[in-house]
Amino acid sequence: MERLTIDIPEEKSSQVKQILKELGVIIEPGKKKNISEVRRKLANISVWSDEDLKVFEK
């Protein structure tokens, strides 16, 4: 089975979903992201100094 993400114009959404369901496609609701969780994860990203990056030049 493959996963497909598509953008459907709002005025055609119900028609497209009905056709896809008739074809046996499983429609999952979109996932809402918790913005505070995303911000917390971004805050934990470390910053590398030029000295840290010299290791990769060798």
N, C-alpha and C positions, 0 to 999 in steps of 0.2 A: 504494500500500500504506500502511496506517496502523499505528502502533505503539500497543499497548495494554498497560497495566500493571494486573494484578489481584492481589488477595490471595486465596489459596485456603486454606480450612481444611486442616490437615495430614492429617486422616483422609480427605479427598476429593481430595487432590492427584493421585494416580495416575489416578483416574477422570476428572477434569477434563482432565488432560493427554492422556489417550488419546482422549477425544472431540474435543478441539481438533486433535490430530494427524490424526484421520480427516477433519476438515474442511479440512485443508491449512494449518493454522496452524503457523508456525515458532516453536518455543519456544527462547528464548535463556536460558542460565543467568544468574542475577543477578550483577551486578558487585560485587565486594568492594572497599571503599575502603581505601586505605592511610592509616591514622590519622596516622602521622607526616607524610605528605605534606600532609594536610588541615591539620594544625597549623602546618606550615611556611608554607603559603599564608596562613593566618589571621594569622600573626605579621607578614606583610609588608603588612597593611592599614594605611593611613595614617589618622591622626586629624586632623580639621580643627578649627582653632580658631575662635572667634567672629569673629575678624578675617578669616579666610579666607572665611567664609560671607557677609560683608557684600557681596561682589561680586554675589551673587544677589539682594540686596534692591534694587539699582539698576534 
